[in-house]
């Protein structure tokens, strides 16, 4: 039986710096970050950012990792013939002439994905033709499985079209970003991604009247990134730490509380799967 006290909820997800550094087996990242600000990016500076669109409307983010492959969250799934991927996009409301738009020939959801729990929340989109790489479009760098784990001092950036802006009245149809450095106190609050802890985190969300469940179609899904929020339009988007594609925006709550971090799929746990799919998929 769970204790519903907020203090106990906080304590349950409060682990040590040593525990964070041993997350090599965890498929999830839980990162409370020290946010510098929510800002509109310099146009076309996030060269790997993809907009995944249905009926010409943006609904999820993605990350270009190869001239013909984009990574996103599995909960962003739609049939391939219904969606398009747009790269070199900045404003969703204007045609700027630099966009590259692609049909999708195949959508491959990780075979372990659980739509009820969001476990293994990752999918691959194969574009019908290779991207024309240029100054505005370059793939993100995948981490190596033997790289050091995330730790204090690393700079992380999350980007998307649902980012809050500074000033707050600015519209969100342009690409935005949140950037932060991991502090010792924040790292100590990161939680281990084992099944029990994830269940406990969701229980704490429910006790605060929040939800971490899969969003219903057409309703906004809100997640936290440190003291800021990101919304449904950012789902599937990239978390880049020290220049490497470490996370995919997955789930969380609209609660600016360091004990309730946003949750990201840990990309490095799926490197072998990603490479196997790209090498073996024969879809034209």
N, C-alpha and C positions, 0 to 999 in steps of 0.2 A: 504494500500500500504506500503510495507516495504522500509525503508530507507536502501540504500546499503552501507552506510558508515561503515567502520570497527570499528570505535569508538562506534557507536551506537550498532553494533552487540555485542561488548564486554560488554557494559553496560547492554544490555538486559538479559545476562545470569549471571550477577554479583549480586548475592543475599547475604543476611546476614547470619551469623553463626546461628542466631535464626531460620531462614527459613530452613536451613539444618536439624536442630534437629526436625523439625515438619513434616518430610517427611514420616510419618507413612502410608499415603494413596497412596504414589507413587509406581507404579510397576517397576520403573527404578531407577538405581543408575547412577549418573554422577560424577565420581571421578577423579579430577586432583590430582595426588599424587606426593610427593617429592621422586624421584627415587634414590635409593642407587646404583643400577647397574643392567645391564643385564648379567647374569652369567649362565654357565652350572651348573646344580644342582649336588650335591653328588648323584651318582647313587642310585636309588630306595628310595630316601629320601622323595619324594612326593608320598606317599603311596596310595593316592586316585585318582591319575591322570590316565585317560584312553585315549587310542588312538583309535579313530573310523576310520575304514579302509574300503575302497571300492577297489576291485580288488587288495588287498594286499598293497594298498597305503594309507598312512595316509592323511585324509582330514579335520578332525575336532577333537577337544578335548572333553573330557567328565569328569564327576566326579562320582566316586563310592560312593553311599550313603547307600548301603545295599548289602549283599552278592549276590543278584540277580538283582540289579537295578542300572542303571547309568543315570545321568542327563546330558543333553546337550542343545544346542540351537535349537529351532524349525527350523531355516533356514538351519540346517545341515541334514534335513530329507532325508532319502533314504528308499526304501522298505526293510523290515527286512531281506529278503532272500539274499539281495545284500551286506550286510555289516557284519563286524565282529568287536568285541571289544577286544582290547589287553590291559592287565594289567601287571604290573611289567616290563614295557618297558622303556628302556633308549635310546639306539641307534636305529634309524629306519633303518639303513643300515647293521646292524649286528644281527645275531641270537646269543643271549648271554646265552640261556639255562634256564633263570629264568622267561621267559614270560609265561603268561596264556592267551590263545586265546579262544574266545567264539563266537558261533553263536548267533544271536538275534532272539528271538521268537516273540516279539511284539514291535512295535514302537508307542508310544502314544503322539501325539502333543496336546498341550493345546487347548481346544475348542475355546478359544478366540484369538488364534494367527492370526495376519494379516500379510501376506507375503509382502504387499506393504509398510507398516509402521514399521514392526518389533515389533509391540505391542505384549506383552505376548509371548516373544521369548524363549520358554522353551518346552522341550519334555523329555519323559522318555523312556529308552530302557530296556526291560526285557531280561536278559540273559537266554539261554536255560537250563543252569544248574548253581547252586550256585558256587561262587568263593571259592577257597581254601585259606582262609585268613592266612596270615603269616606275617613275619617281613616286607616284601616288599609291602604287599597289605592290606590296612585297609581303611574302609569307612571314608569319611569326616563327620564332625559333623554338622548337620543341626542347624540353629539358632532357638531359640524359638521366637514366635511372640511377647512375652512380654519382650524380652531382650531390653536393651537400644539401641537406634539408633547409627549409626556410628558417631563418633565425633573425635575431635582433640586428637592426641596422639595414636590413634589406628594404629597398624601395619598391612598392607595389602600386600598380595602376589598374583601375577598372574603367571601362569606357562603354558608352551606349547612348541611345536616344531617349532614355528616361531619366538621365542624370539631373538632379537639382542644380539650379544655376545660382551664381552670385553675380549681380543682384538677383533676387528670387523672381522678379517679374519677367525675366527674359524667357522667351519661348523655348520649348524643348524639342523643336523640330530640327535642331542642329546637333551634331555629335558633341557629346560632353564627356568629361572624365572626372574621376576622383583619384587623388594620388595621396599616398601616405607612407610613412616610415614606421616599421614595427618597433615599438618601444618595449623595454624589459617588462613593464607592468602589463602591457597588452599581451605579450608573448606568454606570460604566466597565466593569463586567463584563457588562452587557446585550449580547446578541448580535444581529447582523444576521440577519433572517429570510430570506436567500436560500437557494436549494435546497441549495447546497454546504454552508453552515453548518449547516442543519438535519440533513443527512445526517451531518455530523461530530459533532454533538451526540448523535444517536442511537447512533453508533459508540462514543462515550465512555461512554454509558449501558451498552452491551453489555459493554464492557471491565470495568465495575465489577459485572458480574453482574446488572444491572438491565434492565428492559425499558421501551420507550416504545411498544410495539405496542398495537393495539386489544385491549381486554379481552375475554376470553371470557365468555359469558353466565353469570351466577351467581357469578363470581369478583370479588373486590374489585380495583378499579383505584386505584392510589395515585399521587398527584402531590405536588410540593413547592411550598410558598409560603414563600420565605425559609428560616428554620430550622424550620418546621413542615410538617406533611403535611396534605393533604386527600384524601379518598377518593372512591370511585365515586359516592356520593350527592351529591357536590358538582359532578360533571361537568355542564356546561351552565349552571352558575350564573354570576352577575354579578361582574365586576371593575369597581368604580366608582372613578374617579380625579377628585378635585376636583369631585365632584358630577355627573360625566358617565359614561355607560355605555360604557366603553372596551374591555372584554374579556370573553370567554366562556371559562370553565374548559375546557381542551381535553386536554392530556396532559403527562406528566412522569414523575418517578420518586420512590420513597420514600427519598430520600437528602438529609439535611439538610446540604447542601454548596452554598455560594454559586456554585460554578462549574457547577452543574447546576440551572438555574432551572426553575420551572414554566412551561408554555407556554399562552398564551391566544390565541384568535382575536381579531384586531384589528377591532373592530366598525366603526370609521370607514371601513375599506376596502369595506364592504358597504352603506353608507348608500343608494346609488342602487338597488341590488338590493332592499333592504328596502322602500323607498318604492314601487318599481315593483310588487312583489308585492302590497302592501297596497292599492294603487290599482286593480289589474287583476284580482285574484282575485274571482270571482263565486260561489264556493261558498256555499251557504246553511247 
